[in-house]
């Protein structure tokens, strides 16, 4: 099936995970670049696509999809031939969905609170409980390895590998072997390395265009 995918993207953002997934899937896409520093995500044209003014978003001709995990789930299901997505009926499908949604529902709120030095809400009100429980739960799953669902590399690993690499760099998760080793395994994937290089290239191009210093 031929699809025209427009990928609304900004470098060094949550959209970096989606860029990595598109490269791993080998999916054809047209890049619509946004500049978060310049505020182009707030332009009326983009707000008509995502009123939240966030990236990533995709338009695959049939549907506009926003929200990072929804975008990645949608793309993963569009390209089953890539072999990295448990299909409906596969016994691993439930675990796949669980760990994709755990990222958005528990992990990201926990690390954002940590980065802002905010206390979690009381356990009964917090969407994630507490930071230590989130880290223990994730670490216990990764220890079963080598990937988040065991032996099979899936789209969930693209999300978690790229996101944990960022979280480690900013010291938002414990600097422990279980996280470092997992990130090293996942980000060694040639397509993820290609996406990482593209992400850096796009960021440098935007910085040059804006006249900002480019990091060495």
C-alpha positions in Angstrom: 0.0 0.0 0.0 1.4 3.4 -1.0 1.0 6.1 1.6 2.0 9.7 1.6 3.3 10.5 5.1 4.0 14.1 6.1 6.1 14.1 9.2 6.0 17.3 11.3 9.3 17.4 13.1 11.7 19.6 15.0 15.3 18.5 15.8 16.3 17.6 19.3 12.7 17.2 20.5 10.3 14.4 21.2 10.0 14.0 17.4 13.5 12.6 17.4 12.1 9.2 18.5 9.6 9.3 15.6 12.4 10.1 13.2 14.3 7.1 14.4 11.2 4.9 14.0 10.6 6.1 10.5 14.2 5.2 9.6 14.0 1.8 11.3 10.7 1.1 9.5 12.2 2.2 6.1 9.0 4.2 5.7 8.9 6.9 3.0 8.1 10.3 4.4 8.1 14.0 3.6 9.7 16.1 6.3 8.0 19.3 7.4 10.5 21.1 9.6 9.5 23.3 12.5 11.8 25.5 14.5 10.8 25.5 18.1 13.2 28.4 19.0 11.6 30.5 16.3 8.1 29.5 17.4 7.0 28.2 14.0 5.0 25.5 15.9 2.7 28.3 16.9 2.0 29.4 13.3 -1.7 29.1 12.4 -0.9 26.6 9.7 0.6 24.2 12.2 -2.0 24.9 14.9 -4.6 23.7 12.4 -2.8 20.3 12.4 -2.1 20.2 16.1 -3.8 22.9 18.2 -1.3 22.0 21.1 1.6 23.3 18.9 3.7 20.2 19.7 5.7 17.8 17.7 5.6 15.1 16.5 2.6 15.0 14.3 2.0 13.0 11.1 -0.5 13.2 8.2 -0.7 9.9 6.4 -3.4 10.9 3.9 -6.0 9.0 5.9 -5.5 10.6 9.3 -3.7 13.3 11.2 -2.1 11.8 14.3 -0.6 13.8 17.2 0.9 12.8 20.6 4.3 11.0 20.5 3.2 7.5 21.5 0.1 7.6 19.3 2.2 8.6 16.4 4.6 5.8 17.0 2.0 3.2 17.5 0.2 4.3 14.3 3.3 4.2 12.2 4.4 0.8 13.6 1.1 -0.7 12.6 1.2 0.8 9.2 4.4 -1.1 8.3 4.0 -4.6 9.6 6.5 -5.8 7.0 9.3 -4.3 9.0 8.7 -7.0 11.6 9.1 -4.8 14.6 5.5 -4.6 15.8 3.5 -7.4 17.4 0.2 -7.7 15.6 -3.2 -8.0 17.1 -3.5 -11.6 18.2 0.2 -11.9 18.9 0.7 -12.9 22.6 3.3 -10.1 22.9 0.8 -7.4 21.8 -0.5 -6.6 25.2 3.0 -6.1 26.7 4.0 -4.0 23.7 1.1 -1.7 24.2 1.7 -1.6 28.0 5.3 -0.4 27.6 4.6 2.1 24.9 1.9 3.7 27.1 3.9 3.3 30.3 6.4 5.8 28.7 3.8 8.5 28.3 1.6 7.7 31.4 4.3 7.1 34.0 7.9 7.6 32.9 7.7 11.0 31.2 5.6 12.7 34.0 8.0 11.3 36.6 11.2 12.6 34.9 9.6 16.0 34.1 8.7 16.4 37.8 12.3 15.4 38.6 13.8 17.8 36.1 11.7 20.7 37.5 12.6 19.6 41.1 8.9 19.2 41.9 7.5 16.8 44.4 5.1 14.1 43.0 1.5 14.5 43.9 0.2 12.2 46.7 0.2 8.6 45.5 -3.5 8.4 45.1 -3.5 11.5 42.8 -0.2 11.1 41.0 -0.5 9.6 37.5 2.7 7.6 38.1 2.8 7.0 41.9 6.4 8.0 42.7 9.7 8.3 40.8 11.5 5.4 42.5 8.7 3.0 41.7 8.8 4.0 38.0 12.5 3.4 37.8 12.4 0.1 39.7 9.5 -1.1 37.4 11.4 -0.2 34.2 14.7 -1.6 35.4 13.1 -4.9 36.3 11.7 -5.2 32.8 14.9 -4.2 31.1 16.9 -6.7 33.2 14.9 -9.5 31.4 16.6 -8.2 28.2 18.1 -7.9 25.8 15.1 -5.8 24.7 12.0 -4.6 26.5 9.9 -7.6 25.3 12.8 -10.0 25.7 14.5 -11.4 22.7 12.5 -9.5 20.1 13.5 -5.9 19.0 10.3 -3.9 18.6 9.1 -0.3 18.0 8.9 0.0 21.8 12.7 -0.3 21.9 13.1 2.6 19.4 11.0 4.8 21.8 12.7 3.7 25.0 16.3 3.5 23.6 16.2 7.1 22.2 14.3 8.5 25.2 16.6 6.9 27.8 19.7 8.1 26.0 18.4 11.6 26.4 17.3 11.0 30.0 20.7 9.6 30.9 22.5 12.6 29.3 20.4 15.0 31.5 20.8 12.8 34.6 17.0 12.2 34.9 17.4 8.4 35.4 19.8 6.6 37.6 23.2 6.1 35.9 23.1 2.4 36.2 24.3 -0.4 33.9 20.8 -1.7 33.3 19.9 1.6 31.6 23.3 2.3 30.0 23.7 -1.1 28.5 20.1 -1.1 27.1 20.7 2.3 25.5 23.9 1.1 24.0 22.3 -2.0 22.5 19.3 -0.2 21.0 21.1 2.9 19.7 23.7 0.7 17.9 21.0 -0.2 15.4 22.2 1.2 12.0 18.9 3.0 11.3 18.9 4.6 14.7 22.5 5.8 14.2 21.4 7.2 10.8 18.4 9.0 12.5 20.8 10.4 15.2 23.1 11.8 12.6 20.1 13.3 10.7 18.7 14.9 13.9 22.1 16.5 14.6 22.4 17.7 11.0 19.0 19.3 11.0 19.7 21.0 14.3 23.0 22.4 13.0 21.3 23.6 9.9 18.6 25.4 11.9 21.2 27.0 14.2 23.2 28.3 11.1 20.1 29.7 9.6 19.2 31.5 12.8 22.8 32.8 13.1 23.3 30.9 16.4 26.6 29.3 17.4 26.8 25.6 16.3 28.0 23.2 18.9 31.2 21.3 18.0 
